[in-house]
């Protein structure tokens, strides 16, 4: 294991990519789709050969890498791996896709965005399994990166807690002094992977017991834990698990609201009451208020149409809005099966802006969710509240107590910096997409989807159709860069260009 930790990260990930390709190859062989299995096996061999060649050429660093080297190392796989992940889909046996289409699909899956230009009938079952696996592996990768790299460097939302300059680790943190970069990645991988795989296996089994098909249950389980929203049938509504399946997915999506479950399981956080977690408290407030406001709007529309007395329809509408609020808050994007019926009952259009806003807010730090992250939102809310109190009482001395002590005063300024950078990134991405010929509305919605890693936001409004398929290659490059920017964290990408991080 020590020698494995000394190998370059890219080489290790390439070997794991080749091994992962053997899973859909075995699946295709079981289905007697021998040509599809052969495409995956040949692609795996090519990846193994490339990994061996790189392993011979690239030498491990002899000194402890600095912040810039660490961030470049964890960002490089998003550039190199998607074309390799797309190799099984290029031959006629694997689908005969063009490289630009397969690359975009794999990049969206690996960043847990889940964007695709293909419909469920366009791909074979083994390729659907491969897409879900890539999203699942992308979720595992970002969890390891968040805890092993971003957290020690005060990035990924942790700067709000520490208040220290992003990109500079704490000298007192034992993890940054004792463990090297490669050993740290290896240690967290070995500790996180069993928990991540175990929860996926548990959800898979529970979905099977709820009546879901084998492949669909596995893909939905992997998509739920990774918050990628990838489905081989187009979503939960097309599955067989029904309402019990939605309840199960809802329960496991709660894990993406806070870092608390994972860090407690790994022993990285001291025991404290669950309700003291600011992220969970913010999520509880959002999940209580937003669905209720939307349901009241739907009930008013139904009452105007003379159907407001249907209590069963009202309860179904409330559940669909609650499920979708959590789904988009965690940047997964699964839609409830009852959602179209709720809109038809109320004779109202979809409240798309509410779900876009939830996706922008995002889930918890050090989770697979994207967006701004709830911890930053809490910091901004508390700062705004204190400033309003100062307007009323100019001499007021504000203090922090209880759970508020977790947020550093300097962390609030960094939260404002991130919020500003997110707005600028959204404007820049929208502008660049407009230059490629996209309409303003399509460009803005796709930019939100890319930066928050929530591709299903484009499907909330039916009149938008499938805008992913209408994007040309320059537009896909812009969207791909936005997906990586949102997945790695905007501050982490910014740190790469700061002169202070260029020093070893």
C-alpha positions in Angstrom: 0.0 0.0 0.0 2.9 2.4 0.7 4.4 1.8 -2.8 0.9 2.3 -4.2 0.6 5.6 -2.4 3.8 6.8 -4.0 2.5 6.3 -7.6 1.2 9.4 -9.4 -2.5 9.9 -8.8 -3.3 10.0 -12.5 -1.7 6.6 -13.0 -3.6 5.1 -10.1 -6.9 6.5 -11.4 -6.2 5.2 -14.9 -5.6 1.7 -13.5 -8.8 1.9 -11.6 -10.6 3.1 -14.7 -9.4 0.1 -16.6 -10.6 -2.2 -13.8 -13.9 -0.5 -13.7 -14.5 -1.1 -17.4 -14.4 -4.8 -16.7 -17.6 -4.6 -14.7 -19.9 -3.5 -17.6 -17.9 -5.9 -19.8 -19.0 -8.8 -17.4 -22.5 -7.4 -17.4 -22.7 -7.4 -21.2 -21.3 -10.9 -21.3 -24.0 -12.1 -18.9 -26.6 -10.5 -21.2 -24.8 -12.3 -24.1 -24.0 -8.9 -25.7 -20.6 -10.2 -26.7 -19.7 -7.3 -29.0 -20.4 -4.7 -26.2 -18.3 -6.7 -23.8 -15.5 -6.8 -26.3 -15.6 -3.0 -26.7 -15.2 -2.6 -22.9 -12.4 -5.2 -22.7 -10.4 -3.6 -25.5 -10.8 -0.2 -24.0 -9.6 -1.5 -20.6 -6.5 -3.0 -22.3 -5.7 0.4 -23.9 -6.1 2.2 -20.6 -3.8 -0.3 -18.8 -1.1 0.1 -21.5 -1.3 3.9 -21.3 -1.2 3.8 -17.5 1.9 1.5 -17.6 3.7 3.9 -20.0 2.9 6.9 -17.8 3.9 5.0 -14.7 7.3 4.4 -16.2 7.8 8.0 -17.5 6.4 10.0 -14.5 8.5 10.0 -11.4 7.0 10.6 -8.0 7.9 13.9 -6.3 10.8 13.7 -3.9 9.6 16.6 -1.7 6.3 17.4 -0.2 4.2 19.1 -2.8 2.8 22.6 -2.2 -0.8 23.7 -2.5 -0.6 24.5 -6.2 0.9 21.1 -7.0 -1.8 19.3 -5.0 -4.6 21.2 -6.7 -3.2 20.6 -10.1 -2.8 16.9 -9.4 -6.4 16.5 -8.3 -7.7 18.7 -11.2 -5.7 16.9 -14.0 -8.0 13.8 -14.0 -10.9 15.9 -15.1 -8.9 16.7 -18.2 -7.4 13.3 -18.9 -9.9 10.7 -17.7 -13.1 11.7 -19.7 -11.6 10.8 -23.1 -10.4 7.5 -21.7 -13.8 6.9 -20.1 -15.4 7.5 -23.5 -13.3 4.8 -25.3 -15.8 1.9 -24.9 -18.6 4.1 -26.4 -16.7 4.9 -29.6 -16.7 1.5 -31.4 -19.8 0.4 -33.2 -20.2 -2.4 -30.6 -20.3 0.2 -27.8 -22.7 2.6 -29.5 -20.6 4.1 -32.3 -20.7 7.5 -30.8 -18.6 10.5 -31.9 -15.8 11.4 -29.6 -17.2 14.9 -28.8 -20.5 13.3 -27.7 -19.0 10.5 -25.7 -16.4 12.9 -24.1 -19.1 15.4 -23.0 -21.3 12.6 -21.6 -18.4 11.1 -19.6 -17.2 14.5 -18.3 -20.7 15.3 -17.1 -20.9 11.9 -15.4 -17.5 12.2 -13.8 -18.3 15.6 -12.4 -21.7 14.2 -11.1 -23.5 16.7 -13.3 -25.4 14.0 -15.3 -25.9 15.9 -18.5 -26.5 13.7 -21.6 -27.6 14.2 -25.2 -28.8 10.6 -25.4 -32.2 9.1 -24.5 -32.6 5.8 -22.6 -33.3 3.8 -25.8 -30.2 5.2 -27.5 -27.7 3.2 -25.4 -27.4 -0.4 -24.4 -28.0 -1.5 -20.7 -24.3 -2.1 -20.2 -23.5 1.5 -21.3 -26.1 2.8 -19.0 -24.5 0.9 -16.2 -21.1 2.4 -17.2 -22.5 6.0 -17.1 -23.9 5.4 -13.6 -20.6 3.8 -12.5 -18.6 6.8 -13.8 -20.9 9.2 -11.9 -20.5 7.0 -8.8 -16.7 7.0 -9.1 -16.8 10.7 -9.6 -18.7 11.1 -6.4 -16.2 9.0 -4.5 -13.3 10.9 -6.0 -14.6 14.3 -4.9 -15.3 13.0 -1.4 -11.7 11.8 -1.1 -10.4 15.1 -2.6 -12.5 17.2 -0.3 -11.3 15.5 2.9 -7.7 14.8 1.9 -6.9 17.9 -0.1 -9.4 20.7 0.1 -10.1 20.5 3.8 -6.4 20.7 4.9 -5.9 23.7 2.5 -9.0 25.5 3.9 -11.0 25.1 0.6 -14.3 23.7 -0.4 -16.2 25.6 2.2 -13.9 24.8 5.1 -12.5 28.4 4.9 -15.7 29.5 6.5 -15.0 27.5 9.6 -11.3 28.3 9.9 -11.3 31.9 8.6 -7.8 31.2 7.2 -6.5 32.1 3.8 -7.7 29.5 1.2 -4.8 27.5 -0.1 -2.8 27.7 3.1 -2.9 24.7 5.4 -2.9 25.0 9.2 0.4 24.4 10.7 -1.2 22.7 13.7 -3.1 20.2 11.7 -1.5 16.8 12.1 -2.8 15.5 8.9 -0.8 18.1 6.8 2.4 17.4 8.7 2.6 13.7 9.3 1.0 12.3 6.2 2.3 13.0 2.7 0.1 14.0 -0.2 -0.1 10.5 -1.8 -0.4 8.7 1.6 -3.1 11.1 2.6 -5.1 10.3 -0.5 -4.6 6.6 -0.1 -5.6 6.6 3.6 -8.8 8.5 3.0 -9.7 6.4 0.0 -9.4 3.2 2.0 -11.5 4.7 4.8 -14.2 6.4 2.6 -14.7 3.7 -0.1 -16.1 1.0 2.2 -18.6 3.4 3.7 -19.6 4.8 0.3 -19.9 1.3 -1.3 -21.8 0.0 1.8 -24.4 2.7 1.7 -24.8 2.2 -2.1 -25.2 -1.6 -1.6 -27.8 -1.0 1.1 -29.9 1.4 -1.0 -29.6 -1.1 -4.0 -31.0 -3.9 -1.9 -33.8 -1.7 -0.4 -34.8 -0.6 -3.9 -34.9 -4.3 -5.0 -37.1 -5.1 -2.1 -39.4 -2.2 -3.2 -39.9 -3.9 -6.5 -37.3 -2.1 -8.7 -35.5 -3.9 -11.5 -32.0 -5.0 -10.8 -30.1 -2.7 -13.2 -32.4 0.3 -12.6 -32.1 -0.2 -8.8 -28.3 -0.3 -9.0 -28.0 2.8 -11.2 -30.4 4.8 -9.1 -28.6 3.8 -5.9 -25.2 4.9 -7.4 -26.8 8.1 -8.7 -28.3 8.9 -5.3 -25.1 8.5 -3.3 -23.1 10.4 -5.9 -25.9 13.0 -6.5 -25.4 12.6 -10.2 -29.0 12.0 -11.1 -28.1 9.5 -13.8 -30.9 7.1 -14.7 -31.1 4.4 -17.4 -34.8 5.0 -17.8 -35.0 8.7 -17.6 -35.8 9.1 -13.9 -37.5 7.6 -10.9 -41.0 8.0 -12.5 -40.1 5.4 -15.1 -39.1 2.8 -12.5 -41.2 0.2 -10.7 -40.3 1.1 -7.1 -43.0 3.8 -6.9 -43.6 5.8 -3.8 -41.5 3.5 -1.5 -38.6 3.9 -3.8 -38.9 7.7 -3.6 -39.0 7.5 0.2 -35.8 5.4 0.2 -34.0 7.8 -2.2 -35.2 10.7 -0.1 -33.7 9.2 3.1 -30.3 8.6 1.5 -30.2 12.1 -0.1 -30.2 13.5 3.4 -26.6 12.4 3.6 -25.6 15.1 1.1 -26.9 17.9 3.3 -24.0 17.9 5.7 -20.5 16.6 6.2 -21.5 15.4 9.7 -22.4 11.8 8.9 -19.2 11.1 7.0 -16.8 13.0 9.3 -18.4 11.4 12.4 -18.0 7.9 10.8 -14.4 8.6 10.1 -13.7 10.0 13.5 -12.8 13.5 12.2 -15.4 15.4 14.2 -16.2 15.6 17.8 -19.5 14.4 19.1 -22.1 17.1 19.2 -25.9 17.2 19.0 -27.2 16.8 15.5 -29.3 19.9 15.7 -26.2 22.0 16.3 -25.0 21.5 12.8 -25.7 24.8 10.9 -26.0 23.1 7.6 -28.7 20.7 8.7 -30.6 23.5 10.4 -30.5 25.6 7.2 -31.6 22.6 5.2 -34.5 21.9 7.5 -35.7 25.5 7.2 -35.5 25.4 3.4 -37.3 22.0 3.2 -40.0 23.3 5.5 -40.6 26.7 3.8 -40.0 26.2 0.1 -42.2 23.2 -0.5 -45.0 24.7 1.6 -44.9 28.0 -0.4 -45.0 26.0 -3.7 -47.9 23.8 -2.4 -49.9 26.8 -1.3 -49.5 28.2 -4.8 -50.6 24.9 -6.3 -53.6 24.7 -3.9 -54.7 28.2 -4.9 -54.6 27.3 -8.5 -56.6 24.1 -7.8 -59.1 26.0 -5.7 -59.7 28.4 -8.6 -60.4 25.4 -10.8 -62.8 23.9 -8.2 -60.4 21.0 -7.1 -59.1 22.6 -3.9 -61.0 20.2 -1.7 -59.1 17.1 -2.9 -57.0 16.3 0.2 -55.3 13.3 -1.4 -54.1 15.4 -4.3 -52.9 18.1 -1.9 -50.8 15.5 0.0 -49.4 14.1 -3.2 -48.5 17.6 -4.3 -46.8 18.3 -0.9 -44.7 15.1 -1.1 -43.7 15.7 -4.7 -42.5 19.2 -3.9 -40.7 18.1 -0.7 -38.9 15.3 -2.6 -37.9 17.6 -5.4 -36.8 20.4 -3.0 -34.4 17.9 -1.4 -33.4 16.5 -4.7 -32.4 19.8 -6.2 -30.9 21.2 -2.9 -28.5 18.2 -3.0 -28.0 18.9 -6.8 -29.2 15.4 -7.7 -32.2 16.5 -9.8 -34.5 13.5 -9.5 -38.1 14.4 -10.2 -41.0 12.9 -8.3 -43.4 10.7 -10.1 -46.3 12.7 -8.7 -45.0 16.0 -9.9 -46.7 16.1 -13.3 -50.0 15.1 -11.7 -49.6 17.9 -9.1 -49.1 20.5 -11.8 -52.1 19.1 -13.7 -54.2 19.2 -10.5 -53.4 22.8 -9.9 -53.4 23.9 -13.6 -50.2 25.8 -12.8 -46.8 25.9 -14.6 -43.7 24.6 -12.8 -42.1 26.8 -10.2 -38.8 26.4 -12.0 -37.0 29.4 -10.4 -37.5 27.9 -6.9 -35.6 24.7 -7.9 -32.9 26.6 -9.7 -32.4 28.6 -6.5 -32.2 25.5 -4.4 -29.6 24.0 -6.8 -27.6 27.2 -6.6 -27.6 27.1 -2.8 -26.4 23.4 -2.9 -25.8 20.9 -0.2 -23.2 20.5 2.5 -19.5 21.0 2.4 -17.3 17.8 2.0 -20.2 16.0 0.3 -21.0 15.0 -3.3 -23.4 17.9 -3.6 -22.5 21.0 -5.6 -23.6 24.6 -5.6 -22.6 27.5 -3.3 -22.9 25.1 -0.2 -25.1 25.6 2.8 -22.3 26.5 5.2 -21.5 29.6 3.1 -25.2 30.5 2.9 -25.5 30.3 6.7 -22.5 32.5 7.1 -23.9 35.1 4.8 -27.3 35.0 6.5 -25.9 35.5 9.9 -23.7 38.3 8.7 -26.7 40.0 7.1 -28.7 39.6 10.3 -26.0 41.1 12.4 -25.7 44.1 10.1 -29.4 44.7 10.2 -29.3 44.7 14.0 -26.5 47.2 13.9 -28.7 49.5 11.8 -31.2 49.5 14.7 -28.7 49.5 17.5 -25.4 51.1 16.2 -23.5 50.4 19.4 -24.6 46.8 19.5 -21.8 44.3 20.2 -22.7 41.1 18.4 -21.3 37.8 19.7 -21.4 34.2 18.7 -22.6 31.3 20.9 -23.6 27.7 20.5 -23.5 26.5 16.9 -22.6 30.0 15.6 -19.1 29.6 17.0 -18.3 27.2 14.2 -18.3 30.0 11.7 -15.2 32.3 11.8 -15.6 36.0 11.5 -13.1 36.1 8.6 -14.9 33.2 7.1 -17.9 35.4 6.4 -15.7 37.6 4.1 -14.5 34.6 2.3 -18.2 33.4 1.8 -18.9 36.8 0.2 -15.9 36.4 -2.0 -17.1 33.0 -3.2 -20.6 34.3 -3.7 -19.2 37.1 -5.9 -17.0 34.7 -7.8 -20.0 32.4 -8.4 -22.0 35.3 -9.8 -19.2 36.4 -12.1 -18.7 32.8 -13.3 -22.4 32.4 -14.0 -22.4 35.7 -16.0 -19.2 34.7 -17.9 -20.5 31.2 -18.8 -23.8 32.6 -19.9 -22.1 35.2 -22.1 -19.7 32.7 -23.7 -22.6 30.3 -24.5 -24.5 33.2 -26.0 -21.6 33.8 -28.3 -21.8 30.2 -29.5 -25.4 30.9 -30.7 -27.5 29.9 -27.7 -30.4 32.0 -26.7 -30.1 33.9 -23.4 -32.6 31.7 -21.5 -31.0 28.5 -22.6 -27.5 29.8 -22.0 -28.4 30.9 -18.4 -30.1 27.7 -17.5 -27.3 25.5 -18.9 -24.8 27.7 -17.0 -26.6 27.1 -13.8 -26.8 23.4 -14.5 -23.1 23.2 -15.2 -21.8 25.4 -12.3 -24.0 23.6 -9.8 -23.5 20.1 -11.3 -27.3 19.7 -11.6 -28.1 18.9 -15.2 -31.8 18.1 -14.6 -32.5 21.8 -14.0 -32.8 22.1 -17.8 -35.7 19.7 -17.9 -38.0 21.5 -15.5 -39.4 23.7 -18.2 -40.7 21.3 -21.0 -40.5 24.1 -23.6 -36.7 24.1 -23.4 -36.6 20.6 -24.8 -33.2 19.0 -24.8 -30.8 22.0 -25.1 -27.7 19.8 -24.5 -28.0 18.2 -27.9 -28.2 21.6 -29.6 -24.8 22.8 -28.2 -21.9 22.7 -30.6 -18.3 21.8 -29.7 -17.2 25.3 -28.5 -20.3 25.4 -26.3 -19.6 22.0 -24.8 -16.0 23.1 -24.0 -17.4 26.1 -22.1 -19.9 23.9 -20.3 -17.3 21.3 -19.5 -15.0 24.0 -18.0 -18.0 25.2 -15.9 -18.7 21.7 -14.7 -15.1 21.2 -13.5 -15.1 24.7 -12.0 -18.3 23.9 -10.0 -17.1 20.5 -9.0 -13.6 21.4 -7.8 -14.8 24.7 -6.1 -14.2 28.1 -7.6 -11.9 29.2 -4.8 -9.7 26.1 -5.4 -9.3 27.0 -9.1 -8.6 30.6 -8.1 -5.8 29.5 -5.8 -4.1 27.8 -8.7 -3.4 31.3 -10.2 -2.3 33.0 -7.0 1.4 33.8 -7.0 1.8 32.6 -3.3 0.9 29.1 -4.3 3.6 28.9 -7.0 6.3 28.5 -4.3 7.0 24.9 -3.4 
